[in-house]
Amino acid sequence: METPPAAAPAPLPPPARPSTPSYTVECIFRDFTCRRAALIRALTTDEKAFSRKYNAGTESLYLYGNSDGNWELRPPKLLMPPGQPDPRMFGIKLVRGNMKHPKWLAYIATHCDAWLIRISFFLGANLGTQARQHLSALINSLQTVHEAFVASDTYHRICHLEKMNVEIEDEDEGCGTEPTVCASCGNHYRRNGFWICCDECDRWFHGKCVKVTAAQAEHIGHYECPECCSDKKGHDYNVDPLLSVLYKRY
């Protein structure tokens, strides 16, 4: 008598899809406000500590606003779960490039807002229409991270410092080791401004202050400022005939 063949094994059930836990609107909004407060503090009250930690980093760093109200800078996790990971595992990647400090922080702030919204609606995936609308209304009742940052004293302070640094750079690039204050008006050098130096007194002047343009200066071999011209009796305008056009004989 032949033995009947063994029955084929039953197919394995499909793997269960990971389900997103249900969160209430209040729970999601509380998580949002805690993370938001942490990110705002990192960019305002704690801006100096934030910048110092970023500048000391030797690898790509991400900014995280945690649900306990604290912020941190750290590299991303090396091991990510398969599939679409929880957005809470990804922070805000800090890429600066050539951006000035105020613009860089404002750029981070906009990405903080996008990250917060992504987390909130990930947690609220199982909410109904009215609950999602309620969550949106609660979120919209608060300033964005970007709005809070640009309205902060920190933003105005670093913008002022940046402006001062630009002015110093302009002065340094103006005339090298030469004076960078106009002997006529007393104002400082500005980038792309035309200056001319008196060959008699070695003082520098804005071209507009002594009524000399860059094109005219190309034809002046020996420039004398108006004061030197007036102090010099018997000045020979034949040395530079153009000066007789620019200045009256004193």
MDAnalysis code that builds the backbone (N, CA, C; Angstrom):
import MDAnalysis as mda
import numpy as np

u = mda.Universe.empty(750, n_residues=250, atom_resindex=np.repeat(np.arange(250), 3), trajectory=True)
u.add_TopologyAttr("name", ["N", "CA", "C"] * 250)
u.add_TopologyAttr("resid", np.arange(1, 251))
u.add_TopologyAttr("resname", ["MET", "GLU", "THR", "PRO", "PRO", "ALA", "ALA", "ALA", "PRO", "ALA", "PRO", "LEU", "PRO", "PRO", "PRO", "ALA", "ARG", "PRO", "SER", "THR", "PRO", "SER", "TYR", "THR", "VAL", "GLU", "CYS", "ILE", "PHE", "ARG", "ASP", "PHE", "THR", "CYS", "ARG", "ARG", "ALA", "ALA", "LEU", "ILE", "ARG", "ALA", "LEU", "THR", "THR", "ASP", "GLU", "LYS", "ALA", "PHE", "SER", "ARG", "LYS", "TYR", "ASN", "ALA", "GLY", "THR", "GLU", "SER", "LEU", "TYR", "LEU", "TYR", "GLY", "ASN", "SER", "ASP", "GLY", "ASN", "TRP", "GLU", "LEU", "ARG", "PRO", "PRO", "LYS", "LEU", "LEU", "MET", "PRO", "PRO", "GLY", "GLN", "PRO", "ASP", "PRO", "ARG", "MET", "PHE", "GLY", "ILE", "LYS", "LEU", "VAL", "ARG", "GLY", "ASN", "MET", "LYS", "HIS", "PRO", "LYS", "TRP", "LEU", "ALA", "TYR", "ILE", "ALA", "THR", "HIS", "CYS", "ASP", "ALA", "TRP", "LEU", "ILE", "ARG", "ILE", "SER", "PHE", "PHE", "LEU", "GLY", "ALA", "ASN", "LEU", "GLY", "THR", "GLN", "ALA", "ARG", "GLN", "HIS", "LEU", "SER", "ALA", "LEU", "ILE", "ASN", "SER", "LEU", "GLN", "THR", "VAL", "HIS", "GLU", "ALA", "PHE", "VAL", "ALA", "SER", "ASP", "THR", "TYR", "HIS", "ARG", "ILE", "CYS", "HIS", "LEU", "GLU", "LYS", "MET", "ASN", "VAL", "GLU", "ILE", "GLU", "ASP", "GLU", "ASP", "GLU", "GLY", "CYS", "GLY", "THR", "GLU", "PRO", "THR", "VAL", "CYS", "ALA", "SER", "CYS", "GLY", "ASN", "HIS", "TYR", "ARG", "ARG", "ASN", "GLY", "PHE", "TRP", "ILE", "CYS", "CYS", "ASP", "GLU", "CYS", "ASP", "ARG", "TRP", "PHE", "HIS", "GLY", "LYS", "CYS", "VAL", "LYS", "VAL", "THR", "ALA", "ALA", "GLN", "ALA", "GLU", "HIS", "ILE", "GLY", "HIS", "TYR", "GLU", "CYS", "PRO", "GLU", "CYS", "CYS", "SER", "ASP", "LYS", "LYS", "GLY", "HIS", "ASP", "TYR", "ASN", "VAL", "ASP", "PRO", "LEU", "LEU", "SER", "VAL", "LEU", "TYR", "LYS", "ARG", "TYR"])
u.atoms.positions = np.array([
    [0.861, -1.194, 0.000],
    [0.000, 0.000, 0.000],
    [0.889, 1.234, 0.000],
    [0.636, 2.147, -0.968],
    [1.483, 3.330, -1.083],
    [1.095, 4.364, -0.036],
    [2.134, 5.004, 0.426],
    [1.913, 6.092, 1.407],
    [1.519, 7.362, 0.675],
    [0.429, 7.994, 1.044],
    [0.015, 9.238, 0.373],
    [1.071, 10.317, 0.574],
    [1.272, 11.162, -0.448],
    [2.276, 12.241, -0.309],
    [1.892, 13.202, 0.814],
    [2.944, 13.736, 1.400],
    [2.714, 14.682, 2.505],
    [2.048, 15.937, 1.970],
    [1.142, 16.449, 2.740],
    [0.435, 17.678, 2.350],
    [1.406, 18.842, 2.312],
    [1.225, 19.722, 1.341],
    [2.093, 20.904, 1.226],
    [1.882, 21.806, 2.439],
    [2.943, 22.394, 2.926],
    [2.797, 23.282, 4.100],
    [1.924, 24.483, 3.761],
    [1.166, 24.889, 4.716],
    [0.295, 26.053, 4.526],
    [1.152, 27.298, 4.330],
    [0.770, 28.194, 3.410],
    [1.564, 29.421, 3.201],
    [1.571, 30.291, 4.446],
    [2.709, 30.963, 4.619],
    [2.831, 31.850, 5.778],
    [1.957, 33.069, 5.587],
    [1.365, 33.550, 6.648],
    [0.539, 34.762, 6.513],
    [1.426, 35.954, 6.162],
    [0.898, 36.924, 5.434],
    [1.706, 38.102, 5.099],
    [2.119, 38.840, 6.357],
    [3.290, 39.464, 6.312],
    [3.735, 40.193, 7.511],
    [2.776, 41.333, 7.840],
    [2.562, 41.472, 9.098],
    [1.634, 42.518, 9.542],
    [2.233, 43.888, 9.272],
    [1.419, 44.782, 8.762],
    [1.888, 46.139, 8.513],
    [1.991, 46.885, 9.838],
    [3.106, 47.563, 10.046],
    [3.211, 48.311, 11.300],
    [2.143, 49.379, 11.356],
    [1.458, 49.407, 12.421],
    [0.385, 50.396, 12.566],
    [0.878, 51.571, 13.386],
    [0.438, 52.747, 12.985],
    [0.795, 53.947, 13.724],
    [-0.095, 54.054, 14.950],
    [0.493, 54.185, 16.132],
    [-0.333, 54.290, 17.331],
    [-1.263, 55.498, 17.228],
    [-2.398, 55.394, 17.873],
    [-3.355, 56.499, 17.852],
    [-2.962, 57.525, 18.901],
    [-2.929, 58.782, 18.474],
    [-2.637, 59.886, 19.380],
    [-3.806, 60.855, 19.333],
    [-4.078, 61.469, 20.453],
    [-5.129, 62.484, 20.494],
    [-4.560, 63.813, 19.992],
    [-5.447, 64.707, 19.626],
    [-5.025, 66.031, 19.173],
    [-4.236, 66.738, 20.273],
    [-4.710, 66.613, 21.491],
    [-4.036, 67.286, 22.604],
    [-2.618, 66.742, 22.800],
    [-2.465, 65.419, 22.662],
    [-1.151, 64.808, 22.842],
    [-0.191, 65.267, 21.736],
    [-0.685, 65.310, 20.510],
    [0.160, 65.729, 19.384],
    [0.549, 67.200, 19.519],
    [-0.404, 68.030, 19.921],
    [-0.116, 69.459, 20.053],
    [0.854, 69.709, 21.197],
    [0.747, 68.941, 22.263],
    [1.692, 69.082, 23.369],
    [3.105, 68.712, 22.907],
    [3.218, 67.640, 22.128],
    [4.517, 67.247, 21.570],
    [5.056, 68.353, 20.657],
    [4.173, 68.938, 19.836],
    [4.567, 70.012, 18.920],
    [5.110, 71.213, 19.685],
    [4.394, 71.647, 20.716],
    [4.800, 72.846, 21.449],
    [6.124, 72.641, 22.182],
    [6.356, 71.451, 22.715],
    [7.614, 71.179, 23.412],
    [8.793, 71.190, 22.442],
    [8.617, 70.542, 21.306],
    [9.699, 70.528, 20.314],
    [9.934, 71.928, 19.750],
    [8.849, 72.639, 19.476],
    [8.965, 74.005, 18.947],
    [9.712, 74.900, 19.913],
    [9.359, 74.838, 21.198],
    [10.027, 75.676, 22.200],
    [11.519, 75.364, 22.265],
    [11.874, 74.090, 22.151],
    [13.287, 73.701, 22.195],
    [14.052, 74.276, 21.008],
    [13.445, 74.211, 19.821],
    [14.117, 74.715, 18.621],
    [14.260, 76.229, 18.655],
    [13.229, 76.926, 19.124],
    [13.311, 78.388, 19.232],
    [14.405, 78.772, 20.213],
    [14.490, 78.072, 21.327],
    [15.525, 78.383, 22.314],
    [16.925, 78.145, 21.754],
    [17.086, 77.089, 20.946],
    [18.395, 76.808, 20.350],
    [18.852, 77.947, 19.457],
    [17.910, 78.586, 18.744],
    [18.261, 79.633, 17.782],
    [18.237, 81.034, 18.376],
    [17.752, 81.177, 19.605],
    [17.673, 82.515, 20.206],
    [18.452, 82.571, 21.522],
    [17.824, 82.141, 22.597],
    [18.476, 82.235, 23.911],
    [19.793, 81.478, 23.952],
    [19.829, 80.306, 23.350],
    [21.032, 79.458, 23.380],
    [21.831, 79.538, 22.081],
    [21.654, 80.627, 21.316],
    [22.300, 80.709, 20.001],
    [23.811, 80.588, 20.074],
    [24.434, 81.215, 21.064],
    [25.892, 81.152, 21.174],
    [26.359, 79.728, 21.448],
    [25.667, 79.021, 22.343],
    [26.023, 77.628, 22.627],
    [25.769, 76.755, 21.408],
    [24.669, 77.015, 20.710],
    [24.343, 76.264, 19.503],
    [25.435, 76.438, 18.444],
    [25.825, 77.683, 18.194],
    [26.855, 77.960, 17.179],
    [28.198, 77.382, 17.585],
    [28.500, 77.441, 18.874],
    [29.774, 76.901, 19.350],
    [29.831, 75.387, 19.155],
    [28.738, 74.702, 19.457],
    [28.709, 73.247, 19.269],
    [28.786, 72.877, 17.794],
    [28.118, 73.671, 16.958],
    [28.174, 73.378, 15.520],
    [29.592, 73.572, 14.987],
    [30.237, 74.668, 15.373],
    [31.579, 74.954, 14.880],
    [32.602, 73.948, 15.390],
    [32.336, 73.334, 16.546],
    [33.261, 72.347, 17.101],
    [33.046, 70.958, 16.521],
    [31.958, 70.756, 15.795],
    [31.653, 69.433, 15.248],
    [32.588, 69.067, 14.107],
    [32.903, 67.793, 14.016],
    [33.805, 67.304, 12.970],
    [33.063, 66.482, 11.922],
    [31.765, 66.339, 12.063],
    [30.974, 65.562, 11.112],
    [29.615, 66.217, 10.927],
    [28.837, 65.684, 10.003],
    [27.516, 66.246, 9.748],
    [26.654, 66.147, 11.000],
    [26.099, 67.273, 11.396],
    [25.277, 67.322, 12.597],
    [23.839, 67.653, 12.237],
    [22.934, 67.152, 13.058],
    [21.511, 67.413, 12.895],
    [21.002, 68.052, 14.173],
    [20.079, 68.996, 14.019],
    [19.448, 69.639, 15.167],
    [18.149, 68.915, 15.488],
    [17.972, 68.579, 16.762],
    [16.763, 67.900, 17.223],
    [16.104, 68.742, 18.316],
    [14.805, 68.916, 18.195],
    [14.014, 69.461, 19.284],
    [13.256, 68.302, 19.911],
    [13.544, 67.996, 21.140],
    [12.985, 66.808, 21.767],
    [11.667, 67.111, 22.483],
    [10.902, 66.069, 22.714],
    [9.589, 66.232, 23.339],
    [9.682, 66.607, 24.810],
    [10.884, 66.531, 25.390],
    [11.043, 66.959, 26.785],
    [11.394, 68.439, 26.882],
    [11.423, 69.139, 25.724],
    [11.703, 70.574, 25.726],
    [13.156, 70.926, 25.577],
    [14.013, 69.949, 25.379],
    [15.449, 70.195, 25.206],
    [15.849, 70.017, 23.743],
    [16.928, 70.680, 23.351],
    [17.452, 70.524, 21.996],
    [18.835, 69.885, 22.067],
    [19.256, 69.303, 20.972],
    [20.576, 68.699, 20.909],
    [21.082, 68.690, 19.472],
    [22.391, 68.675, 19.362],
    [23.070, 68.514, 18.077],
    [23.786, 67.180, 18.104],
    [23.521, 66.358, 17.122],
    [24.189, 65.065, 17.057],
    [24.109, 64.538, 15.632],
    [25.001, 63.604, 15.285],
    [24.900, 62.989, 13.955],
    [23.686, 62.081, 13.885],
    [23.212, 61.788, 12.686],
    [22.049, 60.898, 12.559],
    [22.398, 59.486, 12.988],
    [21.391, 58.721, 13.335],
    [21.613, 57.330, 13.717],
    [22.130, 56.548, 12.513],
    [23.129, 55.694, 12.765],
    [23.725, 54.927, 11.676],
    [22.805, 53.815, 11.195],
    [22.035, 53.216, 12.128],
    [21.157, 52.102, 11.784],
    [19.717, 52.589, 11.751],
    [19.141, 52.549, 10.578],
    [17.756, 52.963, 10.420],
    [16.884, 51.728, 10.205],
    [15.675, 51.726, 10.721],
    [14.788, 50.577, 10.505],
    [14.393, 50.492, 9.033],
    [14.027, 49.292, 8.568],
    [13.607, 49.157, 7.169],
    [12.301, 49.886, 6.914],
    [12.053, 50.186, 5.650],
    [10.829, 50.885, 5.303],
    [10.957, 52.377, 5.533],
    [9.823, 53.009, 5.694],
    [9.788, 54.453, 5.903],
    [9.957, 54.750, 7.391],
    [11.077, 55.338, 7.786],
    [11.313, 55.540, 9.225],
    [10.476, 56.669, 9.798],
    [10.349, 56.655, 11.090],
    [9.649, 57.685, 11.836],
    [10.388, 59.011, 11.626],
    [9.704, 60.098, 11.225],
    [10.392, 61.375, 10.999],
    [11.061, 61.937, 12.244],
    [10.642, 61.450, 13.427],
    [11.293, 61.919, 14.648],
    [12.748, 61.477, 14.725],
    [13.109, 60.460, 13.932],
    [14.491, 59.983, 13.941],
    [15.405, 60.898, 13.141],
    [14.803, 61.728, 12.272],
    [15.588, 62.655, 11.472],
    [15.426, 64.056, 12.042],
    [16.524, 64.704, 12.301],
    [16.467, 66.096, 12.739],
    [16.609, 67.024, 11.548],
    [17.061, 68.233, 11.820],
    [17.268, 69.232, 10.775],
    [18.753, 69.230, 10.423],
    [19.062, 68.852, 9.192],
    [20.454, 68.791, 8.768],
    [21.021, 70.206, 8.676],
    [22.188, 70.392, 9.261],
    [22.800, 71.709, 9.304],
    [23.821, 71.840, 8.185],
    [23.448, 72.555, 7.144],
    [24.335, 72.819, 6.009],
    [24.435, 74.328, 5.869],
    [25.641, 74.860, 5.960],
    [25.806, 76.320, 5.941],
    [26.305, 76.847, 4.603],
    [27.318, 76.218, 4.024],
    [27.877, 76.728, 2.784],
    [28.483, 78.105, 2.994],
    [28.138, 79.041, 2.115],
    [28.674, 80.398, 2.192],
    [27.685, 81.392, 2.794],
    [26.633, 80.895, 3.414],
    [25.623, 81.792, 3.969],
    [26.161, 82.569, 5.166],
    [25.767, 83.831, 5.251],
    [26.082, 84.638, 6.422],
    [25.321, 84.093, 7.627],
    [25.826, 84.420, 8.819],
    [25.274, 83.832, 10.036],
    [23.775, 84.090, 10.207],
    [23.280, 85.334, 10.063],
    [21.828, 85.541, 10.245],
    [21.001, 84.767, 9.225],
    [21.433, 84.770, 7.968],
    [20.679, 84.070, 6.932],
    [20.706, 82.570, 7.171],
    [21.825, 82.057, 7.659],
    [21.935, 80.622, 7.936],
    [20.966, 80.205, 9.038],
    [20.905, 80.981, 10.116],
    [19.997, 80.650, 11.216],
    [18.538, 80.748, 10.776],
    [18.215, 81.745, 9.947],
    [16.855, 81.859, 9.432],
    [16.510, 80.678, 8.528],
    [17.492, 80.224, 7.768],
    [17.305, 79.052, 6.902],
    [17.021, 77.811, 7.747],
    [17.749, 77.654, 8.854],
    [17.506, 76.530, 9.761],
    [16.095, 76.620, 10.333],
    [15.674, 77.834, 10.689],
    [14.357, 78.018, 11.297],
    [13.237, 77.543, 10.368],
    [13.356, 77.834, 9.073],
    [12.315, 77.384, 8.137],
    [12.263, 75.861, 8.058],
    [13.421, 75.205, 8.126],
    [13.441, 73.748, 8.101],
    [12.935, 73.162, 9.418],
    [13.117, 73.891, 10.513],
    [12.532, 73.460, 11.787],
    [11.011, 73.398, 11.677],
    [10.416, 74.414, 11.046],
    [8.959, 74.430, 10.887],
    [8.477, 73.242, 10.052],
    [9.198, 72.955, 8.966],
    [8.803, 71.823, 8.112],
    [8.912, 70.507, 8.874],
    [9.954, 70.379, 9.678],
    [10.158, 69.147, 10.449],
    [9.046, 68.960, 11.483],
    [8.672, 70.040, 12.164],
    [7.617, 69.960, 13.173],
    [6.277, 69.559, 12.556],
    [5.949, 70.145, 11.415],
    [4.689, 69.813, 10.749],
    [4.687, 68.353, 10.316],
    [5.817, 67.895, 9.806],
    [5.892, 66.503, 9.348],
    [5.662, 65.536, 10.504],
    [6.254, 65.824, 11.649],
    [6.081, 64.949, 12.812],
    [4.613, 64.958, 13.267],
    [4.036, 66.147, 13.348],
    [2.670, 66.255, 13.864],
    [1.677, 65.470, 13.008],
    [1.805, 65.556, 11.697],
    [0.840, 64.862, 10.857],
    [1.205, 63.390, 10.653],
    [2.430, 63.031, 10.974],
    [2.767, 61.615, 11.048],
    [2.068, 61.002, 12.263],
    [2.147, 61.693, 13.394],
    [1.485, 61.192, 14.600],
    [-0.029, 61.233, 14.457],
    [-0.528, 62.169, 13.648],
    [-1.972, 62.298, 13.490],
    [-2.523, 61.577, 12.274],
    [-1.810, 60.543, 11.800],
    [-2.254, 59.825, 10.603],
    [-3.622, 59.186, 10.786],
    [-3.982, 58.821, 11.999],
    [-5.265, 58.152, 12.241],
    [-6.369, 59.107, 12.685],
    [-6.089, 60.399, 12.657],
    [-7.109, 61.359, 13.049],
    [-8.149, 61.518, 11.950],
    [-9.355, 61.863, 12.341],
    [-10.397, 62.150, 11.372],
    [-10.266, 63.566, 10.832],
    [-11.149, 63.911, 9.914],
    [-11.065, 65.212, 9.255],
    [-11.184, 66.361, 10.241],
    [-12.180, 66.307, 11.111],
    [-12.384, 67.392, 12.062],
    [-11.229, 67.495, 13.047],
    [-10.696, 66.353, 13.460],
    [-9.574, 66.370, 14.400],
    [-8.335, 66.979, 13.745],
    [-8.109, 66.662, 12.464],
    [-6.952, 67.242, 11.759],
    [-7.119, 68.754, 11.609],
    [-8.358, 69.172, 11.333],
    [-8.605, 70.607, 11.233],
    [-8.366, 71.305, 12.569],
    [-8.780, 70.644, 13.642],
    [-8.564, 71.202, 14.983],
    [-7.063, 71.291, 15.280],
    [-6.316, 70.244, 14.909],
    [-4.870, 70.251, 15.119],
    [-4.218, 71.384, 14.314],
    [-4.644, 71.566, 13.075],
    [-4.087, 72.646, 12.243],
    [-4.368, 74.004, 12.859],
    [-5.583, 74.185, 13.394],
    [-5.937, 75.467, 14.005],
    [-5.066, 75.743, 15.234],
    [-4.812, 74.711, 16.030],
    [-3.956, 74.894, 17.209],
    [-2.532, 75.268, 16.794],
    [-1.998, 74.580, 15.790],
    [-0.639, 74.864, 15.325],
    [-0.549, 76.275, 14.749],
    [-1.578, 76.675, 13.968],
    [-1.567, 77.999, 13.350],
    [-1.778, 79.126, 14.345],
    [-2.195, 78.796, 15.556],
    [-2.370, 79.837, 16.574],
    [-1.034, 80.299, 17.143],
    [0.045, 79.573, 16.851],
    [1.375, 79.902, 17.354],
    [2.230, 80.507, 16.237],
    [3.192, 81.308, 16.630],
    [4.194, 81.773, 15.667],
    [5.004, 80.579, 15.159],
    [5.421, 80.656, 13.907],
    [6.352, 79.643, 13.421],
    [7.705, 79.867, 14.067],
    [8.569, 78.875, 13.972],
    [9.929, 79.030, 14.494],
    [10.622, 80.178, 13.768],
    [10.402, 80.259, 12.467],
    [11.030, 81.326, 11.685],
    [10.527, 82.698, 12.124],
    [9.225, 82.832, 12.335],
    [8.677, 84.113, 12.770],
    [9.206, 84.502, 14.143],
    [9.269, 83.534, 15.051],
    [9.781, 83.820, 16.390],
    [11.257, 84.207, 16.347],
    [12.004, 83.576, 15.441],
    [13.431, 83.870, 15.358],
    [13.684, 85.277, 14.826],
    [13.053, 85.649, 13.707],
    [13.322, 86.962, 13.117],
    [12.771, 88.102, 13.975],
    [11.864, 87.794, 14.903],
    [11.342, 88.820, 15.805],
    [12.149, 88.909, 17.099],
    [13.128, 88.043, 17.263],
    [13.870, 87.967, 18.527],
    [14.982, 89.007, 18.597],
    [15.386, 89.329, 19.828],
    [16.532, 90.213, 20.041],
    [17.809, 89.579, 19.499],
    [17.877, 88.258, 19.545],
    [19.067, 87.559, 19.050],
    [19.279, 87.843, 17.573],
    [18.205, 87.764, 16.802],
    [18.319, 88.007, 15.359],
    [18.793, 89.431, 15.082],
    [18.226, 90.409, 15.775],
    [18.630, 91.797, 15.566],
    [20.073, 92.021, 16.010],
    [20.483, 91.327, 17.062],
    [21.865, 91.481, 17.529],
    [22.858, 90.947, 16.503],
    [22.613, 89.752, 15.984],
    [23.583, 89.182, 15.053],
    [23.544, 89.911, 13.708],
    [22.384, 90.464, 13.329],
    [22.329, 91.279, 12.108],
    [23.167, 92.543, 12.279],
    [23.092, 93.145, 13.469],
    [23.895, 94.345, 13.742],
    [25.384, 94.011, 13.715],
    [25.760, 92.901, 14.323],
    [27.169, 92.496, 14.319],
    [27.638, 92.193, 12.901],
    [26.780, 91.560, 12.113],
    [27.150, 91.245, 10.731],
    [27.362, 92.526, 9.926],
    [26.507, 93.510, 10.151],
    [26.643, 94.780, 9.445],
    [27.946, 95.469, 9.830],
    [28.292, 95.437, 11.116],
    [29.548, 96.044, 11.560],
    [30.746, 95.331, 10.942],
    [30.680, 93.997, 10.844],
    [31.781, 93.242, 10.250],
    [31.959, 93.595, 8.780],
    [30.823, 93.788, 8.079],
    [30.908, 94.155, 6.659],
    [31.551, 95.511, 6.500],
    [31.203, 96.463, 7.381],
    [31.791, 97.793, 7.296],
    [33.288, 97.752, 7.562],
    [33.697, 96.914, 8.516],
    [35.124, 96.796, 8.807],
    [35.854, 96.186, 7.625],
    [35.242, 95.172, 7.000],
    [35.856, 94.559, 5.824],
    [35.973, 95.562, 4.685],
    [34.933, 96.392, 4.536],
    [34.974, 97.404, 3.491],
    [36.122, 98.374, 3.718],
    [36.319, 98.766, 4.988],
    [37.404, 99.689, 5.286],
    [38.755, 99.037, 5.043],
    [38.879, 97.764, 5.453],
    [40.157, 97.069, 5.275],
    [40.503, 96.880, 3.812],
    [39.471, 96.677, 2.977],
    [39.711, 96.464, 1.565],
    [39.820, 97.761, 0.780],
    [39.540, 98.876, 1.467],
    [39.484, 100.136, 0.753],
    [40.813, 100.621, 0.223],
    [41.737, 100.977, 1.097],
    [42.976, 101.604, 0.663],
    [44.183, 100.915, 1.273],
    [44.079, 99.667, 1.624],
    [45.215, 98.942, 2.190],
    [45.645, 99.575, 3.491],
    [46.892, 100.026, 3.545],
    [47.408, 100.659, 4.754],
    [47.151, 102.155, 4.767],
    [46.530, 102.695, 3.718],
    [46.257, 104.121, 3.660],
    [45.058, 104.465, 4.542],
    [44.917, 105.751, 4.928],
    [43.757, 106.158, 5.724],
    [42.465, 105.835, 4.987],
    [41.451, 105.467, 5.731],
    [40.172, 105.097, 5.125],
    [39.073, 106.061, 5.531],
    [39.432, 107.258, 5.955],
    [38.465, 108.295, 6.288],
    [38.669, 109.453, 5.331],
    [37.585, 109.880, 4.713],
    [37.667, 110.993, 3.767],
    [38.043, 112.263, 4.514],
    [39.090, 112.959, 4.018],
    [39.550, 114.182, 4.666],
    [38.570, 115.326, 4.484],
    [37.592, 115.174, 3.610],
    [36.616, 116.234, 3.377],
    [35.370, 116.054, 4.236],
    [34.741, 114.864, 4.156],
    [33.470, 114.659, 4.867],
    [33.623, 113.859, 6.154],
    [34.744, 113.148, 6.322],
    [34.972, 112.381, 7.539],
    [34.340, 111.013, 7.567],
    [33.678, 110.625, 6.481],
    [33.045, 109.311, 6.438],
    [34.040, 108.243, 5.996],
    [33.671, 106.982, 6.283],
    [34.566, 105.875, 5.998],
    [34.470, 105.426, 4.552],
    [35.430, 104.590, 4.210],
    [35.454, 104.004, 2.869],
    [34.261, 103.072, 2.681],
    [33.738, 103.047, 1.481],
    [32.695, 102.100, 1.109],
    [33.126, 101.360, -0.142],
    [32.851, 100.065, -0.155],
    [33.224, 99.242, -1.292],
    [32.641, 99.810, -2.576],
    [33.428, 99.743, -3.631],
    [33.060, 100.228, -4.974],
    [32.999, 101.743, -5.053],
    [33.394, 102.434, -3.999],
    [33.435, 103.899, -4.058],
    [34.771, 104.373, -4.605],
    [34.740, 105.442, -5.397],
    [35.989, 105.978, -5.973],
    [36.643, 106.936, -4.998],
    [37.922, 106.711, -4.732],
    [38.722, 107.570, -3.862],
    [39.913, 108.094, -4.646],
    [40.404, 109.232, -4.202],
    [41.599, 109.803, -4.821],
    [42.487, 110.388, -3.727],
    [43.793, 110.229, -3.892],
    [44.757, 110.684, -2.880],
    [45.466, 111.935, -3.381],
    [45.583, 112.905, -2.508],
    [46.296, 114.139, -2.848],
    [47.797, 113.861, -2.832],
    [48.476, 114.221, -3.908],
    [49.917, 113.986, -4.005],
    [50.728, 114.987, -3.198],
    [50.066, 116.018, -2.641],
    [50.772, 117.006, -1.830],
    [50.677, 116.676, -0.340],
    [49.455, 116.430, 0.134],
    [49.265, 116.204, 1.577],
    [49.038, 114.735, 1.929],
    [48.952, 113.870, 0.912],
    [48.774, 112.428, 1.117],
    [47.475, 112.077, 1.838],
    [46.493, 112.929, 1.721],
    [45.187, 112.606, 2.303],
    [44.271, 112.054, 1.214],
    [43.322, 111.203, 1.676],
    [42.393, 110.563, 0.739],
    [41.045, 111.258, 0.791],
    [40.366, 111.279, -0.372],
    [39.080, 111.946, -0.496],
    [38.123, 111.080, -1.308],
    [36.829, 111.156, -0.943],
    [35.821, 110.617, -1.858],
    [35.868, 111.440, -3.130],
    [35.775, 110.768, -4.270],
    [35.776, 111.505, -5.522],
    [34.652, 112.524, -5.581],
    [33.486, 112.161, -5.054],
    [32.339, 113.071, -5.119],
    [32.538, 114.288, -4.228],
    [33.363, 114.141, -3.169],
    [33.581, 115.266, -2.261],
    [34.478, 116.331, -2.892],
    [35.376, 115.924, -3.773],
    [36.278, 116.874, -4.428],
    [35.914, 117.053, -5.896],
    [34.750, 116.506, -6.281],
    [34.207, 116.673, -7.631],
    [35.160, 116.148, -8.698],
    [35.703, 114.954, -8.441],
    [36.576, 114.292, -9.407],
    [36.013, 112.900, -9.662],
    [35.827, 112.557, -10.912],
    [35.350, 111.225, -11.260],
    [36.530, 110.319, -11.577],
    [36.268, 109.035, -11.618],
    [37.322, 108.079, -11.939],
    [37.853, 108.323, -13.351],
    [36.965, 108.695, -14.268],
    [37.398, 108.952, -15.645],
    [38.303, 110.176, -15.707],
    [37.974, 111.221, -14.927],
    [38.815, 112.417, -14.912],
    [40.168, 112.137, -14.271],
    [40.157, 111.295, -13.231],
    [41.401, 111.015, -12.514],
    [42.429, 110.309, -13.392],
    [41.957, 109.598, -14.400],
    [42.889, 108.913, -15.297],
    [43.761, 109.886, -16.073],
    [43.315, 111.136, -16.199],
    [44.054, 112.138, -16.967],
    [44.787, 113.130, -16.062],
    [44.758, 112.879, -14.755],
    [45.467, 113.750, -13.820],
    [46.735, 113.033, -13.370],
    [47.878, 113.577, -13.732],
    [49.133, 112.930, -13.359],
    [49.564, 113.268, -11.947],
    [49.261, 114.488, -11.500],
    [49.669, 114.941, -10.165],
    [48.472, 115.637, -9.540],
    [47.768, 114.928, -8.644],
    [46.537, 115.477, -8.096],
    [46.814, 116.270, -6.828],
    [46.189, 117.461, -6.749],
    [46.236, 118.282, -5.550],
    [44.807, 118.595, -5.125],
    [44.533, 118.395, -3.851],
    [43.187, 118.628, -3.336],
    [42.888, 120.132, -3.312],
    [41.624, 120.502, -3.183],
    [41.282, 121.935, -3.170],
    [42.016, 122.724, -2.099],
    [42.210, 122.133, -0.923],
    [42.888, 122.861, 0.148],
    [44.339, 123.145, -0.201],
    [45.018, 122.156, -0.780],
    [46.407, 122.367, -1.173],
    [46.499, 123.385, -2.305],
    [45.517, 123.362, -3.196],
    [45.509, 124.338, -4.289],
    [45.346, 125.759, -3.745],
    [44.492, 125.924, -2.753],
    [44.250, 127.260, -2.214],
    [45.413, 127.745, -1.368],
    [46.112, 126.803, -0.705],
    [47.241, 127.197, 0.138],
    [48.497, 127.500, -0.669],
    [48.535, 127.051, -1.873],
    [49.744, 127.161, -2.679],
    [49.658, 128.414, -3.562],
    [50.410, 129.418, -3.249],
    [50.382, 130.651, -4.036],
    [51.121, 130.451, -5.348],
    [50.610, 131.079, -6.367],
    [51.258, 130.982, -7.666],
    [51.216, 129.583, -8.229],
    [50.172, 128.846, -7.920],
    [50.075, 127.480, -8.421],
    [50.027, 127.479, -9.946],
    [50.827, 126.615, -10.540],
    [50.891, 126.529, -11.990],
    [49.904, 125.473, -12.470],
    [48.759, 125.889, -12.969],
    [47.772, 124.951, -13.443],
    [48.196, 124.274, -14.736],
    [49.292, 124.776, -15.342],
    [49.759, 124.119, -16.558],
    [50.317, 122.724, -16.276],
    [50.659, 122.458, -14.992],
    [51.133, 121.114, -14.639],
    [50.037, 120.108, -14.919],
    [48.833, 120.451, -14.529],
    [47.650, 119.628, -14.818],
    [46.529, 120.560, -15.223],
    [46.377, 120.834, -16.517],
    [45.351, 121.790, -16.963],
    [43.949, 121.415, -16.506],
    [43.680, 120.125, -16.294],
    [42.338, 119.723, -15.900],
    [41.951, 120.311, -14.554],
    [42.960, 120.575, -13.697],
    [42.651, 121.130, -12.383],
    [42.061, 122.526, -12.505],
    [42.433, 123.257, -13.547],
    [41.871, 124.596, -13.726],
    [40.390, 124.527, -14.043],
    [39.953, 123.415, -14.586],
    [38.539, 123.221, -14.878],
    [37.805, 122.796, -13.615],
    [38.460, 121.955, -12.806],
    [37.787, 121.424, -11.615],
    [37.705, 122.446, -10.493],
    [38.758, 123.257, -10.345],
    [38.787, 124.220, -9.230],
    [39.021, 125.626, -9.764],
    [38.492, 126.580, -9.071],
    [38.754, 127.978, -9.395],
    [40.144, 128.349, -8.858],
    [40.759, 129.353, -9.445],
    [42.031, 129.850, -8.909],
    [41.730, 130.658, -7.657],
    [42.346, 130.224, -6.535],
    [42.039, 130.885, -5.252],
    [42.896, 132.141, -5.075],
])
